[in-house]
Amino acid sequence: MEQPLDKFNAVEDPFAARKRLKSYEITQSHWARHVRSRLNKVAPNEERITVNEGCPILWGIAWGDVKFGGRSPASAGEAEYYRLLVQTPDKWSRAMCDETPAGIFYDAKAVYKKRLEKEAYARANPPAPTIWDELAKSVRESASQSSVRAPYKAPTQRCYDTGQTESGLTNRVCFTN
């Protein structure tokens, strides 16, 4: 029998209902199976790659793509991957790295190589010193010179003014140590 469209009630996804009602029962293995089944359902023929060593790097670049609009998804599988990525807790990132679409992986790899090249260039070509760098350098030099100065030595001869003569000249008396 056909259900009338005006009274149609959509059934909630079983995993979504379990996550909503008993979220404490969801583990990383449950989440990994859910991610795999969603990606198989949305894009069964899309190539996926398992990322082992660079998972934190991939996770960071993919999060940057989602949060800052760095890359828009090129397929339905990539769009679903980004949707699931937002819902995934950080501690379960391994599940997402095991089911990474190839397009996202190769793009993240290119972004990472560009970052490495940019950092290597910055290390090889440091920026020219600014006025602030020169001021800091002069402060450091003056601080280092103050400790090198010789200690104070009292003069060997001391002179004192004792008064004035009738003609307006100053009388001076001097002593030696």
C-alpha positions in Angstrom: 0.0 0.0 0.0 1.1 3.5 -0.8 1.3 6.1 1.9 -0.3 9.4 1.1 2.2 12.2 0.6 0.4 14.7 2.9 0.7 12.3 5.8 4.2 11.0 5.0 6.6 10.8 8.0 10.2 10.3 7.2 12.0 7.6 9.3 15.0 8.8 11.2 18.3 7.1 10.2 19.0 4.3 12.8 22.6 5.5 13.4 21.4 9.1 13.9 18.8 8.0 16.4 21.3 5.9 18.3 23.7 8.8 18.4 21.0 11.2 19.6 19.6 8.9 22.2 22.6 6.9 23.4 25.7 8.8 22.3 27.7 7.3 25.1 27.5 3.9 23.3 29.0 5.1 20.1 32.7 4.1 19.8 35.4 4.7 17.2 34.6 1.4 15.5 30.9 2.3 15.2 31.8 5.6 13.7 34.3 4.0 11.3 31.5 1.6 10.0 29.1 4.5 9.7 31.6 6.6 7.7 32.3 3.7 5.4 28.7 2.8 4.9 27.8 6.5 4.2 30.6 6.9 1.7 29.7 3.6 0.0 26.1 4.6 -0.3 26.8 8.1 -1.7 29.8 7.4 -3.9 30.4 3.6 -4.2 32.8 3.9 -7.2 34.9 6.7 -5.9 38.5 5.9 -5.1 39.4 6.1 -1.4 42.8 6.1 0.2 43.9 5.0 3.7 46.3 7.6 5.2 48.5 6.1 7.9 51.4 8.4 8.7 50.1 11.8 7.7 46.7 11.6 9.4 47.2 14.7 11.6 48.4 16.7 8.6 45.5 15.5 6.5 43.1 16.2 9.3 44.4 19.8 9.7 44.2 20.6 6.0 40.8 19.1 5.6 39.5 21.1 8.6 41.0 24.2 7.1 39.2 23.4 3.8 35.9 23.0 5.6 36.2 26.0 8.1 37.9 28.5 5.8 36.6 27.5 2.4 40.0 26.4 1.1 38.6 23.8 -1.3 35.2 23.0 -2.5 34.2 19.3 -2.9 34.5 18.0 -6.5 32.1 15.0 -6.1 29.3 13.8 -4.0 31.7 11.5 -2.0 33.9 14.5 -1.1 30.9 16.5 0.0 29.7 13.7 2.2 33.3 13.3 3.6 33.4 17.0 4.5 29.9 16.7 6.1 31.1 13.7 8.2 34.4 15.4 9.0 32.5 18.2 10.8 30.6 15.7 12.9 33.7 13.6 13.8 35.3 14.2 17.2 39.0 14.8 17.1 39.8 11.6 18.9 38.1 9.6 16.1 40.1 11.2 13.3 41.6 7.9 12.4 38.2 6.7 11.1 38.2 9.6 8.6 41.8 9.0 7.6 41.0 5.4 6.7 38.3 6.5 4.2 39.8 9.6 2.6 38.6 10.3 -1.0 41.6 10.3 -3.4 40.8 13.9 -4.6 41.0 15.3 -1.0 44.2 13.3 -0.3 46.1 14.5 -3.4 45.0 18.1 -2.8 46.1 18.0 0.8 49.4 16.5 -0.3 49.9 19.4 -2.7 49.0 22.0 -0.1 51.5 20.4 2.4 54.3 20.4 -0.2 53.6 24.1 -0.9 53.8 24.8 2.8 57.1 23.0 3.1 58.6 24.9 0.1 57.4 28.2 1.5 58.9 27.5 4.9 62.2 26.4 3.3 62.3 29.6 1.2 61.6 31.7 4.4 64.5 30.0 6.2 66.9 30.4 3.3 65.9 34.1 2.7 65.3 35.8 6.0 63.6 39.2 5.7 65.7 42.4 5.7 66.2 44.0 9.1 63.7 46.7 10.0 64.2 49.8 12.2 62.9 47.8 15.2 65.6 45.1 14.7 68.3 47.8 14.6 67.0 49.5 17.7 66.9 46.1 19.5 70.5 45.5 18.4 71.7 48.8 19.7 70.0 48.2 23.1 71.6 44.8 23.3 75.0 46.3 22.5 74.7 49.1 25.0 73.6 46.6 27.7 76.6 44.4 27.0 79.0 47.4 27.1 77.9 48.6 30.5 79.3 45.5 32.2 82.6 45.9 30.4 83.3 49.4 31.8 86.1 49.9 34.3 85.1 50.5 37.9 85.0 54.1 39.1 88.4 55.6 40.3 88.5 58.7 42.4 90.6 61.5 41.1 94.1 61.8 42.7 93.9 65.6 43.1 90.9 67.4 44.5 90.4 71.2 44.4 88.0 73.3 46.4 87.0 77.0 46.0 87.6 78.8 49.3 86.3 82.3 48.4 87.0 85.3 46.4 89.8 87.9 46.5 89.2 91.7 46.7 89.8 91.9 42.9 87.1 89.2 42.2 89.3 86.3 41.5 88.5 82.9 43.1 90.8 81.4 45.7 91.3 77.7 45.1 93.0 75.1 47.4 94.0 71.7 46.0 95.0 68.4 47.7 96.5 65.2 46.5 96.0 61.7 47.9 
